[in-house]
Amino acid sequence: MAPSQSFEVTVVGGGLGGLTAALALRHRGIRVTVLEQAPELGEVGAGIQTAPNASRVLLGLGLRRQLEAIHTEPQDQVRRRWKDGSVVGLTRLGQYCKDQYNAPYWHYHRADLHRVIMDACTDPYGPGPVVTLHTDQKVTGLDRGDPRRPAALTGDGCRYESDALIGADGIRSRVRDAIGAEDTLLFSGEMAFRALIPGDLIAADPATRWLVDRYQSTIWYGPDRHLVHYMIRRGEFLNVVACVPCTDEVAEKWVVSSSAQELAEAFPGWDDRVPAMLSKAKEDVSCFALYHRRPDPVWMDDHIALLGDACHAMLPYQAQGASQAMEDAAVLAEELGAVTADGIRGALRRYVDRRAKHAGMVQQASLRNKTFYHFPDGPEQRERDAKLAHFDGESDVSYDWLWSGTPLNDPDLGSFSYQFSR
């Protein structure tokens, strides 16, 4: 069925998932308004990975040229032992992903990726109606007097009524609360340090120069903690995510400022290259508590539905949080783009049916990796490291399952072959 131009959608939340949904809906001819509570649209200073499953969605939205201008491509995923840095596993990325999965594995600065998607939403020459973006609009409630025309109510008294409302407003979603969805939030007991380390400092030190000689995505495994790092902006920054047991302060406040010293001291006794790297972090080190949701298929009520962290927040141990939100966005647009206003409720039901099980499996795999990553030295650790030497995915979710194909029924996206230079 041809895309419908007969109705409008409000998306609450202007993050990566919300904007991808807005862009995908625009491509289907649907009028979209995005409400973002922050004074300005943007993303935090941190890195992000898009595996082939998410890259395929973004390429399908016509963003290839823009993504090629901002990406950094890792050639391998490397797994190292905490104590001596020895390599226990290596998975090919780079050209291999493009050949095997017809889509790339790329790294970005989150703000760069967010800007690309936002610009495509508002490009006057793009397909479909230009997306309307409103900032400084904190949604405080919903008016559901007419279930077919839900309205988002904001703190400054504004009212945004539309034919469908999508809650893409994060792990502490107000839309989720407003529809009475069950509280499925769980605390992992862990927190993550996040930092961007200047690449010139990394390149200038012989102890860390190896990080820029070949771009890789690296995971260090140790007892009760692990460390992930990769280059973004083609060497301008080393992005670091370091997961450790959570402090009471961070658990209570969710996010606190930290320092390079605290970051380095969180990894005592680790290979010398770890403190040499982490000590170069500057003032923008932060800690955030790691919460997640248990799998729950209740993502909708009448003409309101949830997307991304609002319905399936997951731990970062599969690097799939944003990628799964982008898959949500594509499926949501496909379903809504195939109906008129009378068919919205059924379209949202089909969206949830197509996405909830899949996202729930990724949630569970991410949670299992919390144990898998953090074994103390001993028999379980040695068994894990032996598995890492012949690795095609973490826990029991294979990369072939996670990265292959498309979540869409679109025959063009399923059959089109992208050409990538070698």
C-alpha positions, 0 to 999 in steps of 0.5 A: 500500500502506498504511504499515507499523508493523511495523519500526523505523529508526535514523537516525544524525545529527540535522541537517536531513536526518536529522530530516526523514527521521525526520519523514517516516518517522514520517508513514508509521507507522514507529518511528524512533530518531535518534542525534546525537553532539552533547550537544544537538540544534541547528544552527549560527548561520547562514542557510539557503535552502529553494527551492520543491523543499524547501519543498514537502517541508516543507509536505507534512509539515504544517509550513506554520503553523510555517514561516510563523512563522519565515521571511523571504521574499526578493522577488528574487535579485539578481546584482551586479558586484564592482567597482561593484555594478551589477546584471547580473541579477535573478530574481523570487522572492516571490509569483512562486515561489508562483504558478509552483511552488506552493511558496515560496522562504524564508530561515530561521535554521538553528536555527529551521528545525531546531527546527520539524522537531525539535518535529514529530518529538516532538509527541505529537499528530502522526501516527505514532509519536513519534520517539525522540531520543538526544544525545551518542551518537557512532557508532563502528561498526556490527554487521552480523552479522545483515544484516537487523538492523544495529546502531549502536554508540556510544562509550559502549557503547550498541547500537541495533539496528533493521530499517534504518539510515540514515547522515545523519551528514554529509560525514565520515560514519562510517556511510559508512566502516563500510559500506566505501563508496569515498572520494569526498571532494574538496577544492575549493581554496576556503573560505567565511566565514560570519557573521550581522551584526546587522540594526540595525547594517545599518539604522542606516547609510545605506550599508547601509540599502538591504539592509532596504528590500526583502528580496533574496537577493544574489550578488556575482560577482568574480575568484576569489571571490563573496559571498552575503547575505540577511536572516533573522528578518525583518531581525534578522540579515544572513546572509553567506556569502563564498567565497574561495581557501582558506588552508592552515590552514583546509584542514587544520583544516576550520573556524577562527574569524575576524573582521570585519576578515579578512572585509572584507579578503578583498574588496579593491577591491570596491564600497564597500558591501561593506566597509561591510556586512562590517565590521559583523560581530561575533565569530561569524565563522568560515571553513570549508573547502569539500569535496564528493563526486564523484557516486557511486550507491553509497548502500546495502548490505543494510539500510543506506543513506546520505542527504544529505551522506553520499552527495552532499555538494555545494558551496554554489553552488546553495544546494541541499545541505539541499534535496536532503537533504530530497528524499532524506528524502521519497523514502526514507520513501515507499519504506520506508512501502510495504513490510514488513520483508521488503521493506526492501532493495528499498525502499532500492534503489528510493530510491537509484535515484530519487535518485542521478542527480538529486542527482548532477546538482545536485552537478555543477551546483554544481561548475560554478558554482565556475568560472562565479561566479569568472571574471576580468574579460574575455570569459568574464565578459562572456559570463556577465553577458550570460547573467545578464541573461536567467537561468533557472538557473545553469550548465546546470540550470534553475530550472524543472527544479530547483524544479518538481514533486515527487520523490514519487509521492504523487498528493496532493502532486502535485495539491494546490494551496496557497493563498498570500496576496498 
